[in-house]
Amino acid sequence: MDKIKILVAEDARLIQKIYESGLLQDVFEIRIVSNGENAMKVHSAWNPDIILLDMRMPEMTGYSVLKEIREKNEDNSTTIIMATVLSYEDDIEACINLGIQGYIVKPIKVGEIGEKILKYYRKVNPEKARAALDELREARKREKEIKKERAGKAQKDTADVKNKETEEKTAEDRVQKENSLNREEDP
Amino acid sequence: MKEDWGANPIDLEEALEIVDGDEELLKEIYHDFLDDYPEVFAKIKEDILRGDAHSLNSSAHKFKGMLKNIAAITASNIAFELEGMGKKQDLSRAGETLERLDEACKGLKAFILKCENASSEFSIKQPVSSTEKRITETANILIIDDDKMLCNILCHHLEGMGYAAVYALTLKQGLLRAASEAFDVVFLDVHLPDGNGLEALPKIREVPSTPEVIIFTGDSDPDGAELAIKCGAWDYIEKPPSTKKMTLPLVRALQYRDEKKKRKPRMSLKREGIIGTSPQLEACLDLVARAVNSDSNVLITGETGTGKELFARAIHQNSPRSNKRFVVVDCAALPGSLVESILFGNEKGAFTGADRAREGLVKQADEGTLFLDEVGELPFLVQKSFLRVIQERQFLPVGAKREIEVDFRLIAATNRDLDEMVRNDQFRSDLLFRLHIHKIEVPPLRARTADIKELAVYYLNKLCESYGTETKGFSPEFLEALKAYQWPGNVRELFNALEEVLSVARHEPTLFPHHLPTYIRAKLARTSLSASGGPKDDSPSVDILKDLAREDFPKIIDFRSTMERQYLQKLMQLAHGSKKEACQLSGLSRTRLFELLKKHSIWA
């Protein structure tokens, strides 16, 4: 099955990274842009399944992007999800009126973001969403194992280095001691 | 208290949950935060200064989102307060709140850096940590303040933090100590029994150990603080000083010094063809050296022909980016329809005629330096796209599906008054704000006449070499003439004139004033005539009249109107927009001032 194409529009670098880590490449194909105008351009050129829009971005807000997309595409085929920091509810309300499939609240969490998005995508394409969810859980498991293995190896390496250092130190001490003993005996 | 230093500014449990236990990622996003937050913070500050509530609402919201995503609870709450103020359009307390946000961010930064040391909490490793440790061991601090008790307490605290601290109670003593011992940081009070600390500041900065100076300003006097920074102080602390207030500026100053020490000593600035030794030029080169040591944006201003591009090249050549490209964008020569494609590149087939993909100039400057020449001519619409590139260091080529990241150092140059252009809505204030982090003003040639001889010798020798003729001698009169002329076209005009001189005097061994181009000789003759003859006038001289030819001579009514307008503009600038002050300065009545301002639509 084709991967689910997600366009992420978010201008803060650190949050972009969290999306990147959470939306695993085994399951999703993602493109990240950092402002609304580019989101519009990539949307029309790439035709993603899902758009994740940050509510406030420089120049063209998520809301304006949403509005423009909805006005252009009458079939409402793209799943649009808003990312927001909850504060003033009227923002979300306006978006819901324009037809968003869902919204997620910051902080975005690596472990949750994929599932949250798929939950909303299920309404549009249940079959693909379910398959992707299984795939995602598998992929996350795999990733965790790899990380664990890597961490274990790193720990072992550090331990090895320490052992080696201790051995060397002991050997050095021994030589020094012997030397000083020899000196005492010399005269 | 909310911003208590004892409380963790970050909820670590939440932070680890955000990254799903991935410490590497956590480390990365905190680094991103440290890199990116100053810009977002600056935007918020700018919004508050401009009183733009709507924009503040947005920028504070943005910041809140970032802070939430690194689990910085306290700071994100303060950003939330600011956002609310923007929403309610009530900025009356925004200044204070911004200060609290600043404090919280500093605390956050210190905390992140501290966490790198103590890997028990989370293991962010950055080279700075070792730096911090090292400087703690060796830093020497001098406090110059006449309050003995305060000095004792501060010394005690500083020693407790692992620094060596001593104090002096008078300026004289302080200067003596600073000159005879090596200090890293000097805390300096402004009001001392035997003098003003600010006046002594330059002397302290010049002692062999060149300490960083942090000023204690009294009376919460904002001008004093500004003056302190202008005089070269590292930072200022409002009185009464406390350890809490002192710690961060101190740590940052020490970090800065340590980084400065670590930097390879630069033997001398590669001058890249910048000729001269006049104090004006040296001062300018000092600024170049300062710009070289950072990676921030630079704005070079100066009249046409002063060699702004040379200075830009010098910055590039002396910077760590010197082995990468120096890409020049002549903003005045960008063709309207293709601007975006030239700057940002395009995919094949992005528009009619795009028969192949093109790499934009911005991308070509990756890892190198991008030089925007005549930035004042950048079309208003492109300014917006550019602002975004500067902010995000990412852009979308025309017709592309993926944004490209770039890493360049930006240098811009202009001979226009960008502040004035901003006032006339011809240049975006936010772009200007980001451009002039370092500002270098290249002096006009007439302000550095001491360099004219050296410049002329250098260029003539170069010309002679390329023409294969023998080098020429200068008659004293020739040099005098060069120095007397005003050079409105600056070094470029000088070089052009010398080329003309050489073509006239190709076979003559010595150069005389009559070899100079006719227009220069004519102007010199007029100047000397008006200088020797004619009644002396004590009223302020109006230079423009001197250069007016018969055919350009204006009607008196036009002339008066132009002058009036210029006078008013300068007046309002000097009075910082205060009409009361403007009346005092000009001797105009309030009604008359209003009338005139209205007539020239200076407030429009």
Boltz contact constraints between the chains, C-beta under 6 A:
constraints:
  - contact:
      token1: [A, 12]
      token2: [B, 66]
      max_distance: 6.0
  - contact:
      token1: [A, 13]
      token2: [B, 32]
      max_distance: 6.0
  - contact:
      token1: [A, 13]
      token2: [B, 36]
      max_distance: 6.0
  - contact:
      token1: [A, 14]
      token2: [B, 29]
      max_distance: 6.0
  - contact:
      token1: [A, 14]
      token2: [B, 32]
      max_distance: 6.0
  - contact:
      token1: [A, 14]
      token2: [B, 33]
      max_distance: 6.0
  - contact:
      token1: [A, 15]
      token2: [B, 69]
      max_distance: 6.0
  - contact:
      token1: [A, 17]
      token2: [B, 29]
      max_distance: 6.0
  - contact:
      token1: [A, 21]
      token2: [B, 25]
      max_distance: 6.0
  - contact:
      token1: [A, 31]
      token2: [B, 402]
      max_distance: 6.0
  - contact:
      token1: [A, 33]
      token2: [B, 403]
      max_distance: 6.0
  - contact:
      token1: [A, 34]
      token2: [B, 392]
      max_distance: 6.0
  - contact:
      token1: [A, 34]
      token2: [B, 394]
      max_distance: 6.0
  - contact:
      token1: [A, 38]
      token2: [B, 396]
      max_distance: 6.0
  - contact:
      token1: [A, 42]
      token2: [B, 401]
      max_distance: 6.0
  - contact:
      token1: [A, 45]
      token2: [B, 401]
      max_distance: 6.0
  - contact:
      token1: [A, 46]
      token2: [B, 401]
      max_distance: 6.0
  - contact:
      token1: [A, 56]
      token2: [B, 58]
      max_distance: 6.0
  - contact:
      token1: [A, 56]
      token2: [B, 61]
      max_distance: 6.0
  - contact:
      token1: [A, 56]
      token2: [B, 62]
      max_distance: 6.0
  - contact:
      token1: [A, 85]
      token2: [B, 64]
      max_distance: 6.0
  - contact:
      token1: [A, 85]
      token2: [B, 65]
      max_distance: 6.0
  - contact:
      token1: [A, 85]
      token2: [B, 68]
      max_distance: 6.0
  - contact:
      token1: [A, 106]
      token2: [B, 65]
      max_distance: 6.0
  - contact:
      token1: [A, 106]
      token2: [B, 68]
      max_distance: 6.0
  - contact:
      token1: [A, 106]
      token2: [B, 69]
      max_distance: 6.0
  - contact:
      token1: [A, 107]
      token2: [B, 18]
      max_distance: 6.0
  - contact:
      token1: [A, 107]
      token2: [B, 68]
      max_distance: 6.0
  - contact:
      token1: [A, 107]
      token2: [B, 69]
      max_distance: 6.0
  - contact:
      token1: [A, 109]
      token2: [B, 18]
      max_distance: 6.0
  - contact:
      token1: [A, 110]
      token2: [B, 19]
      max_distance: 6.0
  - contact:
      token1: [A, 110]
      token2: [B, 20]
      max_distance: 6.0
  - contact:
      token1: [A, 111]
      token2: [B, 20]
      max_distance: 6.0
